[in-house]
Amino acid sequence: MQLSDIDYVLPVDLIAQTPIEPRDSARLLVDQGTRRPLHQHVRDLCSFLNPNDVLVLNHTRVLPARLRARRSTGGAVEILLLNQTSDDSVSWEAMIKPGGKLRNGELLTINDSGMNVEIGDRTIHGDTFAIKLIGPNVLTEILRIGEVPLPPYITQTLQDAERYQTVFSHDQRSAAAPTAGLHFTLELLERIRNMGVRVLEVELVVGLDTFKPISDEDPLKHLIHSEAYSVSQEVLDGCNIARNNGGRVIAVGTTATRALESAATSGLLSGNTTLFITPGYQWKMVDVMMTNFHMPKTTLLLMIESFVGKRWRILYQHAIDEKYRMLSFGDAMLLQRQTDTV
């Protein structure tokens, strides 16, 4: 496989800079396999659900994970907290820019706080560090002074930080939002439940690979970052019961998908997953995926190709031709996992 296999031309003017209102007015490209896709809206989702289905959401909430700090020399540094590696919120994996000259053991001072950052070793990925936050009430300080880390392709200021949170989010741990979930309103979820669809929740703490492009010419050699996940036995049982009764497991977003497939593949209900879903992966749990459109050359496109095959190019071209809004604040598509890919 080559990197060009998951590349496409993304028109810059289609990258959504602001969220649409109301949330469920976003457009929804409905995959129909070899037939031409339908152009609908997220508010129409109930038309494509069946009473025996289960809808699985990722309830993770975005942490204000961007911290601004200074070196002892006075140089400005930006820290992005990615993965919490201790229960006390002290130890983290973080991306730091600029980080080329940082030394193991160096102390950084976080602006407008009583906290310092102790730099540890680079991780095996090379672009992140193990760090420790030093000071009283670390998590409280992060919540007080941290900034919500919007993806780098969003250049406009977000007026309401809650629009980068889902309406069902809790447990503030992620560096990015599970963006397919941004389209749901409480009213839409209530309509879904009222038609007999069971709504379940999992957690996957969204990290760096959500927005980091692959650089290796063979994308299958990419070293994917681990992400913490949790899937309850109740959720797994609910998914299996639905499928045994002729229903489908509909995952909202690639992150809910990765959580479900990680639990099904490993047999572990929680932990840190390094599951890399690429073409040829044997799907175990998810039948339908609702997801936003993704950046070229990313692990998420590898997952999409694994799910629908090379048909993803046709779907993306339909979306581009019809001027769909792309990426995190953009529109969505509803993908059917099938074997008759084109």
C-alpha positions in Angstrom: 0.0 0.0 0.0 1.2 3.5 -0.7 0.4 6.9 0.9 -1.2 8.0 -2.3 -3.9 5.4 -1.7 -5.3 7.5 1.1 -4.7 10.9 -0.5 -7.2 13.1 -2.2 -7.5 16.8 -3.1 -9.4 18.6 -0.3 -10.6 22.1 -1.4 -9.6 24.5 1.3 -12.8 26.5 0.9 -14.8 23.4 2.0 -13.0 23.1 5.3 -15.7 24.2 7.8 -14.4 26.9 10.1 -17.5 27.2 12.3 -20.2 24.8 13.5 -23.6 24.9 11.9 -26.8 25.6 13.8 -28.8 23.8 14.8 -26.4 20.8 15.3 -28.6 18.3 13.4 -29.0 20.6 10.4 -25.7 19.3 9.1 -25.9 17.3 5.8 -25.7 13.5 5.8 -24.3 11.6 2.9 -26.0 8.2 3.1 -23.9 5.3 1.5 -25.9 2.8 -0.5 -23.2 0.5 -1.6 -23.0 0.3 -5.3 -26.0 2.6 -5.8 -25.7 6.4 -5.8 -25.6 7.8 -2.3 -28.5 9.8 -0.8 -28.2 13.5 0.3 -30.0 13.9 3.6 -29.5 15.8 6.9 -28.6 14.5 10.3 -32.1 15.3 11.5 -33.3 12.6 9.1 -31.2 9.9 10.7 -34.2 8.1 12.2 -35.3 7.2 8.6 -32.2 5.0 8.4 -32.4 3.2 11.7 -34.4 0.1 12.7 -36.0 -0.6 16.1 -33.6 -3.5 16.9 -30.5 -1.4 16.2 -28.1 0.0 18.9 -26.5 3.4 18.5 -23.1 3.7 20.2 -21.7 7.1 21.3 -18.3 8.1 22.6 -19.1 10.2 25.7 -15.6 11.7 26.1 -15.3 15.4 26.8 -12.6 17.7 25.5 -10.1 18.8 28.1 -8.7 22.4 27.8 -5.5 20.6 27.0 -3.4 23.4 25.4 -1.1 25.1 28.0 1.3 28.0 27.3 4.6 28.0 29.1 8.1 29.4 29.1 11.6 28.0 29.3 14.1 29.4 31.8 15.6 31.4 28.8 12.2 33.1 28.3 11.3 31.3 25.1 7.6 30.6 24.6 6.5 27.0 24.5 3.1 25.4 23.7 2.1 22.2 25.4 -0.7 19.9 24.2 -1.7 17.3 26.8 -2.5 14.0 25.0 -2.7 11.0 27.3 -2.9 11.0 31.1 -0.5 8.3 32.3 -1.3 8.5 36.0 -4.5 8.6 38.0 -3.6 11.8 39.8 -3.4 14.0 36.6 0.3 14.6 37.2 1.9 12.4 34.5 1.1 12.9 30.8 2.2 12.2 27.3 2.3 15.6 25.6 3.3 17.3 22.4 5.5 20.4 22.9 6.3 23.0 20.3 9.0 24.0 19.8 10.5 20.9 21.4 13.7 20.3 19.5 16.0 21.8 22.2 14.2 20.5 25.3 16.3 18.5 27.7 15.4 15.6 30.0 14.8 17.1 33.5 14.3 20.7 32.2 11.6 22.7 34.0 9.1 24.9 32.2 6.9 27.5 33.9 3.2 27.5 32.9 1.9 31.0 32.3 -0.6 32.5 34.8 -0.4 29.5 37.2 1.6 28.1 40.0 2.5 25.0 38.0 5.8 23.9 36.5 6.4 21.2 33.9 9.2 18.7 34.2 10.3 17.3 30.9 11.0 13.6 30.7 12.0 11.3 27.9 10.8 11.4 24.3 8.3 8.7 23.7 8.8 5.9 21.1 6.9 8.1 18.6 9.6 10.7 18.7 7.2 13.7 18.5 5.9 13.6 22.1 7.3 13.7 25.6 6.6 12.2 28.9 6.1 15.1 31.3 5.1 15.8 34.9 3.0 18.7 36.1 4.2 20.0 39.4 2.1 22.2 41.7 -1.1 22.1 43.8 -4.5 21.1 42.4 -3.1 20.2 39.0 -6.4 19.2 37.4 -8.1 22.3 38.7 -5.4 24.5 37.3 -5.6 22.8 33.9 -9.3 23.5 33.8 -8.8 27.1 34.9 -6.1 28.2 32.5 -6.1 25.6 29.7 -7.4 26.3 26.2 -9.6 24.0 24.1 -7.2 22.7 21.4 -9.0 23.1 18.1 -7.5 21.3 15.1 -4.8 23.3 13.3 -7.0 23.6 10.1 -9.6 25.6 12.0 -8.3 29.2 12.0 -11.3 31.1 13.2 -12.0 31.7 16.9 -14.8 29.6 18.4 -17.2 31.9 20.1 -18.8 29.2 22.2 -16.5 26.5 23.5 -19.4 24.2 24.2 -19.9 23.8 20.4 -16.7 21.7 20.4 -18.3 19.4 23.0 -21.1 16.9 22.4 -24.4 17.4 24.2 -23.9 14.0 26.0 -20.2 14.4 26.9 -18.7 13.8 30.4 -15.3 12.9 31.8 -13.0 15.6 30.6 -10.0 13.8 29.2 -9.6 14.2 25.4 -7.4 16.4 23.3 -10.0 16.5 20.5 -13.8 16.0 20.2 -15.4 12.9 18.8 -16.7 15.1 16.0 -19.5 12.9 14.5 -21.2 13.2 17.9 -21.3 17.0 17.6 -24.3 16.7 15.2 -26.6 15.2 17.8 -29.2 17.2 19.8 -31.0 16.0 22.9 -34.2 16.1 20.9 -32.8 13.9 18.2 -31.5 11.4 20.7 -34.9 11.3 22.3 -36.6 10.5 18.9 -34.0 7.8 18.3 -34.8 6.2 21.7 -38.6 6.5 21.1 -38.4 4.5 17.9 -36.9 1.6 19.9 -33.2 2.1 19.2 -31.1 1.5 22.2 -28.5 4.3 22.8 -25.3 3.1 24.5 -22.1 4.9 25.5 -18.4 4.0 25.4 -15.3 6.0 26.0 -12.2 6.5 23.9 -9.9 9.3 24.9 -9.2 11.1 21.6 -5.5 11.7 21.0 -2.9 12.7 18.5 -3.7 10.4 15.6 -7.1 12.0 15.2 -5.5 14.9 13.3 -1.9 13.8 12.6 -1.1 12.9 9.0 0.9 9.8 8.2 4.4 10.6 6.9 5.6 7.1 5.9 5.3 6.3 2.2 3.9 2.9 3.3 1.0 3.9 5.6 0.9 0.4 7.1 4.3 1.1 8.7 2.8 4.0 10.6 3.3 3.7 14.4 -0.2 4.5 15.7 -0.5 6.2 19.1 -2.3 4.4 21.9 -5.6 5.8 23.3 -7.4 4.9 26.5 -10.7 3.2 26.0 -13.5 1.7 28.2 -16.4 -0.4 27.0 -18.7 -1.9 29.7 -19.9 -5.5 29.6 -23.5 -4.1 29.4 -22.6 -2.3 26.1 -21.0 -5.4 24.6 -23.9 -7.5 25.6 -26.3 -5.0 24.2 -24.5 -5.0 20.9 -24.4 -8.8 20.7 -28.1 -9.0 21.6 -29.0 -6.5 18.9 -27.1 -8.4 16.2 -28.5 -11.8 17.3 -32.0 -10.3 16.9 -31.4 -8.9 13.4 -30.4 -5.5 14.5 -27.2 -3.5 13.7 -24.4 -1.9 15.7 -24.2 1.7 14.6 -21.1 3.5 15.8 -21.1 7.3 15.9 -17.6 8.2 14.9 -14.3 6.5 14.3 -13.5 6.8 18.0 -16.6 4.8 19.2 -15.7 2.4 16.4 -12.2 1.9 17.6 -13.4 1.4 21.2 -15.9 -1.3 20.2 -13.5 -3.1 17.9 -10.6 -2.9 20.5 -12.8 -4.5 23.1 -14.0 -7.2 20.7 -10.5 -7.9 19.4 -8.6 -7.9 22.7 -11.3 -9.3 24.9 -10.4 -6.5 27.4 -13.1 -4.1 28.4 -10.7 -1.2 29.1 -7.1 -0.3 28.7 -4.9 1.4 26.1 -5.5 0.4 22.6 -3.0 0.4 19.7 -5.4 -1.3 17.4 -4.6 -0.1 13.9 -7.6 -0.7 11.6 -6.4 -1.0 8.0 -7.7 -2.7 4.8 -8.0 -6.4 5.5 -9.0 -6.0 9.1 -11.7 -8.5 10.1 -14.6 -6.5 11.5 -16.1 -8.0 14.7 -18.7 -5.5 16.0 -19.6 -2.4 14.0 -22.1 -2.8 11.1 -22.8 0.9 10.3 -20.6 3.9 10.9 -21.6 7.6 11.1 -18.6 9.7 10.6 -17.4 13.1 9.5 -15.1 13.6 6.5 -11.4 13.2 7.3 -8.1 14.8 6.4 -6.1 13.2 3.5 -3.2 10.8 4.5 -4.6 9.9 7.9 -5.2 6.7 9.9 -8.9 7.5 9.8 -9.0 7.2 6.1 -7.3 3.8 6.4 -10.2 2.8 8.7 -12.8 4.1 6.3 -11.2 2.1 3.4 -11.2 -1.0 5.6 -14.9 -0.4 6.2 -16.2 0.3 2.7 -13.2 -0.4 0.4 -12.0 1.9 -2.3 -15.6 3.2 -2.6 -14.7 5.9 -0.1 -13.2 7.8 -3.0 -16.5 7.9 -4.9 -18.3 9.0 -1.7 -15.8 11.7 -1.0 -16.0 13.0 -4.6 -19.8 13.1 -4.3 -19.4 15.2 -1.2 -16.9 17.6 -2.8 -19.0 18.0 -5.9 -22.0 18.8 -3.8 -20.0 21.3 -1.6 -20.3 19.4 1.6 -18.6 21.1 4.6 -15.5 19.0 5.5 -13.6 17.9 8.6 -14.4 18.6 12.3 -17.1 21.2 12.0 -18.3 19.8 8.7 -21.0 17.5 7.5 -21.3 13.7 8.0 -21.8 10.5 6.2 -23.5 7.2 7.1 -21.5 4.2 5.9 -22.7 0.7 5.4 -20.1 -2.1 6.0 -20.3 -4.2 2.9 -18.3 -6.7 0.9 -19.4 -5.4 -2.6 -17.0 -2.5 -2.5 -15.9 -0.8 -5.7 
